[in-house]
Structure formats: structure tokens, C-alpha cells
Amino acid sequence: MQVQIGEATRPSGATTQAFNSSGVRGGALESPTSVKILFIGDTVARAGRSIVHEHLHLLQTEHAVDLTILNCENAASGFGVTPKIADEFFDWGVDVLTSGNHIWDKKEILPYLNENPRILRPANYPADNPGRGTLILKTRTGNEAAVLNLQGRVFMPPTDDPFRVADRELADLPPRVKVIFVDMHAEATSEKVAMGWYLDGRVSAVIGSHTHIPTADETILPGGTAYQTDAGMSGPFMSVIGVIKEGAIRRFMTQIPDKLESASLDARLNGVVIDVDSTSGKARSIERVQRR
């Protein structure tokens, strides 16, 4: 299911240096056809929300961001998201919220998924689940963009095939929509890499989420698709992927199930900025960003 909404408003600002379409670091990129996308990785609990709030506007200004996307599935105490928190993200200037398997953890979010088209759940869940997996919207520059949320199947809850669902969702997009961003929420590196190659030349970017560890493999594939295996989390890094380290270590050592609580120290924002040519839909640069 796809929904189209109106224009997003973003602050303007300076250009950036990044990896260009030849895969090397280049100079400032400026073009009237440029669409700058900021994607912020899985935002974990209060620490993650706080670091995003602190740095979001500065990042948007520094990189002249036209479209801001944030994965929100861990925003409420590390598990799920609430309508109140989602509204806070939108108030701060996030345009689209993506998610993953934890989107269902807070039951109060279920009606909200139908009410607000700017929050997505993976498109390869059953069609009659609340919410939708694809959104078309206008960026600050007036260009149309589509955001597609997918979830992997390896070491993840059962869902439909994300590859075939991607085919279906892309086929349903109007041909005029050239800028297409994909959040591939998955555990297995191999599955994310495979999706990047599968969609190369068909979408502007495939960026992974879920594992909370930023990877150093950002690149532009031969067909013009920006790719990174995982953007990493925005949250507390003095932790085990966002939870208090002692509890996680104890669970590994004893194999006894126990409640995991969100950590709070050493908060970092992790994400990626992608420059897309709005005429062709091909990425021209990709740059990892981190703020502490």
C-alpha cells in the first residue's frame, strides 16, 4: 500500500564532501537537481532521542538536507515506538519514520500506523496488518521521493519475501518518481548485500538497519544505487547494542531469559547523507555521519 503526501520543509545550508559515483572522496557537490537525503539509524531509547534532538537541525543545515528519514523501532525504552514519541520526531523535523520487527511492541502504535502515513512498517508483513510500507512525498526542493521499508527473513520473524515485495512495490510507483530510498531492516549482512545488488540501478539507495553497528562499506554500486550494510544506531554506545551491558553479558553466560534494560551512556548519532540526482534517481555521493 502506498500513500502520497505533500511537501516537507527542511532548513537549507552548506554542501558536503562525500564519496562520489566513482567511489572516491570528492569536493563539494552542488546542482539544481540535487536531493540530499539524511537517514538516521535505529534510534534507541531516551539516549538516542536526546542525541538526535541535539544534532538534527545542525546536520540538516550543514548538509542542506531535503529529506530526513529516521528508523524509530527502538525509540520507546528500546522496544517499539509510541504515538507521542513519533509526533516528537516529526515536530523536530523528521519527515519519514521507518521501522522493523519491533514496530509491533507498543500496542498503542497500531491505530497510529493507519492514521499517519509518514510512519512506515516493513512492506513485506501481511497486507492487512496496520500501516503501510511505502510512501511518496515531496521534498523541500519540491521533488517527489519514495521511501520503501523492507525486512529481511534470515534470523528474523517470518515475513513475505522482501525481494519479491520490493519488485511489487517498485512496479506500483508512478514512473515520474525517480528518487527512491530503501530501508532494509535485516540481521544478516549477506541478505542486505544481496538486496543492494538486486535493486542496483532501480532505486537511489539501499541502507541497512537493525544490527545497531555502523559499517564502513558505504559505496555507490555500478548501477547508481548508494549502499551501506548498516547505518548503525543512534543511542548509547556504552552498552551491548543499546541495552545495559551487564544484563546482556549475564544472559549470554547463563542462557537464562531476563529483562533487558536500555543503557544511557556515551550517546552517539549515526546516519548517512546521500546526494541523489533527481532527474535520473541515481546517487552521486554517500557519506557516513556520526555526532557525539
C-alpha positions in Angstrom: 0.0 0.0 0.0 1.3 3.4 -1.0 0.4 6.8 0.2 1.3 10.2 -1.2 1.6 13.3 1.0 2.6 16.9 0.4 5.8 18.8 0.7 8.3 18.5 3.5 10.1 21.6 4.9 13.8 21.5 5.7 16.4 24.1 6.5 18.9 24.9 3.9 22.7 25.1 4.4 26.1 24.1 3.1 27.2 21.3 0.8 29.3 18.4 1.9 32.3 16.3 0.9 31.5 12.6 0.3 32.1 9.5 -1.8 31.1 10.3 -5.3 29.9 8.0 -8.0 33.4 6.8 -8.7 33.7 5.7 -5.1 36.4 8.3 -4.1 36.2 11.3 -1.8 35.4 14.4 -3.9 34.7 18.1 -3.5 31.6 20.0 -2.6 28.6 18.9 -4.7 26.2 21.4 -6.0 23.4 21.0 -8.5 19.9 22.3 -9.1 18.9 18.6 -9.5 20.4 17.6 -6.2 18.2 15.9 -3.5 20.0 15.4 -0.2 18.7 12.6 2.0 19.6 12.2 5.7 19.0 8.7 7.1 19.4 8.3 10.9 19.8 4.7 12.1 17.8 2.8 14.7 17.2 5.4 17.4 17.4 3.7 20.8 15.5 4.8 23.9 15.9 8.2 25.6 19.6 8.5 25.0 19.0 8.0 21.2 16.2 10.5 21.1 18.2 13.1 23.1 21.2 12.9 20.8 19.0 13.2 17.7 17.2 16.2 19.1 20.6 17.8 19.9 22.1 17.4 16.5 19.3 17.0 14.0 18.8 20.7 13.0 22.6 21.2 12.7 23.0 18.2 10.5 20.1 19.3 8.3 21.7 22.7 7.9 25.3 21.6 7.4 24.3 19.1 4.7 21.5 21.1 3.1 19.1 18.2 3.7 16.0 18.0 1.6 14.5 14.8 3.1 15.1 13.3 6.6 14.3 9.7 7.4 14.8 8.0 10.8 14.3 4.4 11.9 12.2 4.6 15.1 11.6 1.0 16.0 13.6 1.1 19.3 12.7 4.7 20.3 10.5 3.8 23.3 12.7 2.3 26.0 14.5 0.3 23.3 11.4 -1.7 22.1 8.9 -0.1 19.7 7.7 3.4 19.5 4.6 5.3 20.8 2.5 7.9 19.1 3.8 10.6 21.4 7.4 9.8 20.5 6.6 9.6 16.8 5.0 13.1 17.0 8.1 14.4 18.7 10.3 13.2 15.9 8.0 14.9 13.3 8.0 18.1 15.4 11.8 18.1 15.4 11.9 18.0 11.6 12.0 14.3 10.7 9.9 13.7 7.5 9.5 9.9 7.5 9.8 7.2 10.2 10.8 3.7 9.1 10.8 0.7 11.4 11.2 -3.1 11.6 10.2 -6.1 13.7 9.9 -4.1 16.9 7.2 -1.8 15.4 4.6 -4.0 17.0 5.9 -3.9 20.5 3.8 -1.0 21.8 0.2 -1.7 21.0 -0.8 1.9 21.2 1.1 2.5 18.0 -1.2 0.2 15.9 -4.0 2.6 15.3 -1.4 5.4 14.7 0.1 3.3 11.8 -3.2 3.7 9.9 -3.7 7.3 10.9 -0.3 8.8 10.0 1.1 7.9 6.6 4.6 9.2 7.5 5.4 6.3 9.7 6.1 3.0 7.9 6.3 -0.6 8.8 8.0 -3.2 6.6 6.1 -3.7 3.4 6.5 -7.5 3.5 4.3 -8.0 6.5 0.8 -9.2 5.7 -1.2 -6.6 3.7 -4.0 -6.4 6.3 -1.6 -5.5 9.1 -1.9 -2.0 10.3 0.0 0.6 8.4 1.9 0.6 5.1 5.4 0.1 3.8 5.8 2.7 1.1 5.3 6.4 1.0 5.6 9.1 -1.8 6.2 12.6 -0.6 7.6 15.9 -1.8 11.0 17.0 -0.5 11.9 20.6 0.5 13.0 21.3 -3.1 9.6 20.1 -4.5 11.0 16.9 -5.9 9.0 13.7 -5.4 10.6 10.9 -3.5 9.5 7.4 -2.4 10.5 5.6 0.8 10.3 1.8 0.9 10.6 -0.1 4.2 11.6 -3.8 3.9 12.5 -6.5 6.4 14.8 -9.5 6.0 14.0 -13.1 6.7 17.3 -14.6 7.9 17.3 -14.8 11.7 14.2 -12.6 11.7 10.5 -13.2 12.4 8.7 -14.8 9.4 7.6 -12.4 6.7 6.9 -12.4 3.0 9.9 -12.5 0.6 11.4 -8.9 0.7 12.8 -9.3 -2.8 9.5 -10.0 -4.5 7.7 -7.5 -2.4 10.3 -4.9 -3.5 9.5 -5.8 -7.1 5.8 -5.3 -6.4 6.2 -2.0 -4.6 8.5 -0.5 -7.2 6.2 -1.6 -10.0 3.4 0.3 -8.4 5.3 3.6 -8.2 4.5 6.2 -10.8 7.2 6.4 -13.4 7.8 10.1 -12.6 9.1 9.2 -9.1 12.9 8.8 -9.6 14.3 9.3 -6.1 13.7 6.1 -4.1 15.1 5.3 -0.7 15.0 1.7 0.8 15.5 0.9 4.5 16.5 -2.8 4.5 15.9 -3.8 8.1 17.7 -7.1 8.5 20.0 -9.2 10.7 22.1 -11.0 8.1 24.8 -9.0 6.3 24.5 -11.3 3.3 20.8 -10.6 2.9 21.4 -6.9 2.9 24.2 -7.1 0.4 22.1 -9.2 -1.8 19.2 -6.7 -1.7 21.7 -3.9 -2.6 22.8 -5.8 -5.7 19.2 -6.8 -6.5 18.0 -3.3 -6.5 21.1 -1.7 -8.0 20.0 0.8 -10.7 16.4 0.6 -9.7 16.5 2.7 -6.6 18.6 5.6 -5.3 19.7 4.0 -2.1 19.6 0.8 -0.1 20.7 1.4 3.5 20.6 -1.3 6.2 19.3 -1.1 9.7 18.6 -3.4 12.7 22.1 -4.5 13.8 22.9 -1.2 15.5 26.6 -1.3 14.5 27.7 1.2 11.7 29.5 -0.5 8.8 32.3 1.1 6.8 31.2 -0.2 3.4 29.4 2.8 2.1 29.6 2.9 -1.7 27.8 3.6 -4.9 27.1 0.4 -6.8 27.7 0.2 -10.6 24.0 1.0 -11.4 24.0 4.2 -9.4 22.5 2.9 -6.1 24.1 4.1 -2.8 24.6 1.3 -0.4 25.6 0.7 3.2 25.1 -2.6 5.1 24.1 -0.8 8.4 23.8 2.9 9.3 24.3 2.0 13.0 22.2 3.0 15.9 21.6 6.4 17.4 21.8 5.6 21.0 24.1 4.7 24.0 27.3 3.0 22.9 28.5 2.1 26.4 26.1 -0.8 26.1 25.5 -4.0 24.1 23.7 -2.7 21.1 21.7 -0.3 23.3 21.0 -2.3 26.4 22.8 -2.3 29.8 25.9 -4.4 29.2 25.8 -6.3 32.5 22.4 -7.7 31.7 23.4 -8.7 28.2 26.6 -10.4 29.4 24.7 -12.3 32.1 22.2 -13.6 29.5 25.0 -14.8 27.3 26.7 -16.6 30.1 23.7 -18.2 31.8 21.2 -18.6 28.9 18.5 -17.6 31.4 16.0 -15.2 29.9 15.9 -11.8 31.7 14.5 -8.4 31.0 17.0 -6.2 29.1 17.0 -2.5 30.0 18.1 0.4 27.9 21.5 1.9 28.6 22.1 5.7 28.7 25.9 6.5 28.5 28.0 7.6 25.5 25.2 8.5 23.2 26.1 8.9 19.5 24.0 9.7 16.5 24.8 7.6 13.4 23.5 8.0 10.0 24.3 8.6 6.3 23.8 11.5 3.9 23.1 10.7 0.2 23.1 13.1 -2.7 20.8 12.0 -5.4 20.3 13.3 -8.9 16.5 14.0 -9.1 16.4 13.6 -12.8 17.9 10.2 -13.0 17.4 8.9 -9.5 21.0 7.8 -9.3 23.1 8.5 -6.2 26.1 10.8 -6.7 27.6 10.6 -3.2 27.2 8.9 0.1 28.8 9.9 3.4 28.6 8.4 6.9 27.9 10.8 9.7 28.4 10.5 13.4 27.8 13.0 16.2 28.5 12.6 19.9 
